[in-house]
Amino acid sequence: MILTRSVRVLCTGVILSLSLACGDTIINTPSPTGPSDVINTQLTQIEFRVSGNASAVKVRYSIPIDGLTQIVTALPYSTTINTVSNNLLLSIEASPLGYPDSVLIPFLSVQIFVNGVLFREANSSDSFLNSISASGTFRK
């Protein structure tokens, strides 16, 4: 009899504690501690340009997204890339492959434009076939 009464009291206690635990569901969400980071999804337009009076040039340009691109082309040359990246290491290099005999003053120029604004440039006006390059890190 004592055992039965103890079991009854224990069962009543378990049922009572379960019923108290099954109340309303409360969801605690943390309150904001400060301004949230805004993700910048605005496109940045990168344009690489090569101009001059060389008959042909070897152009190499690099961005972290696509890596190194190399092309042999006539002048002028231009290519545009759009990105949402916040930090970009940009570089361009051009090597003249030759100048026409009619050119008295050779000229070669490389430029990097970001959103239509000149970011970096390099120029050369010698008759040697040396490479010129421009590079820099663009940060929004």
TADA-V570563 format. One record per pair of residues at least 12 apart in sequence whose ideal C-beta (glycine too) atoms are under 8 Angstrom apart, sorted by the first residue. I is the first residue (numbers start at 0). J is the second residue. Records with the same first field share a line. If there is no record, write none. Layout:
# TADA-V570563
I->J ; J
This chain:
# TADA-V570563
39->83 ; 85 ; 139
40->83
41->83
42->81 ; 82 ; 83
43->81 ; 82 ; 83 ; 84 ; 87 ; 113 ; 114 ; 137 ; 139
44->79 ; 80 ; 81 ; 112 ; 113 ; 114 ; 115
45->62 ; 79 ; 80 ; 81 ; 82 ; 87 ; 89 ; 111 ; 112 ; 113 ; 137
46->77 ; 78 ; 79 ; 80 ; 111 ; 112 ; 113 ; 115
47->60 ; 77 ; 78 ; 79 ; 80 ; 91 ; 109 ; 110 ; 111 ; 112
48->75 ; 76 ; 77 ; 108 ; 109 ; 110 ; 111 ; 112
49->72 ; 74 ; 75 ; 76 ; 77 ; 91 ; 93 ; 107 ; 108 ; 109 ; 110
50->74 ; 75 ; 76 ; 107 ; 108 ; 110
51->74 ; 93 ; 95 ; 105 ; 106 ; 107 ; 108
52->74 ; 98 ; 99 ; 102 ; 105 ; 106 ; 107
53->74 ; 95 ; 96 ; 97 ; 98 ; 105 ; 107
54->73 ; 96 ; 97 ; 98 ; 99
55->71 ; 72 ; 73 ; 74 ; 95 ; 96 ; 97
56->71 ; 72 ; 73 ; 74 ; 76 ; 93 ; 94 ; 95 ; 96 ; 107
57->69 ; 70 ; 71 ; 93 ; 94 ; 96
58->70 ; 71 ; 72 ; 76 ; 91 ; 92 ; 93 ; 109
59->91 ; 92 ; 93
60->78 ; 89 ; 90 ; 91 ; 92
61->88 ; 89 ; 90 ; 91
62->80 ; 82 ; 87 ; 88 ; 89
63->84 ; 87 ; 88
64->80 ; 82 ; 84
65->80
71->96
85->138 ; 139
86->136 ; 137 ; 138 ; 139
87->136 ; 137
88->134 ; 135 ; 136
89->111 ; 113 ; 118 ; 119 ; 134 ; 135 ; 136 ; 137
90->132 ; 133 ; 134 ; 135
91->109 ; 110 ; 111 ; 119 ; 132 ; 133 ; 134
92->109 ; 130 ; 131 ; 132
93->107 ; 109 ; 130 ; 131 ; 132
94->128 ; 129 ; 130
95->107 ; 128
96->128
97->128
98->126
104->124
105->123 ; 124 ; 125 ; 126
106->122 ; 123 ; 124
107->122 ; 123 ; 124 ; 131
108->120 ; 121 ; 122 ; 123 ; 131
109->121 ; 131 ; 132 ; 133
110->133
111->133 ; 134 ; 135
113->137
118->135 ; 137
119->133 ; 134 ; 135
120->133
121->133
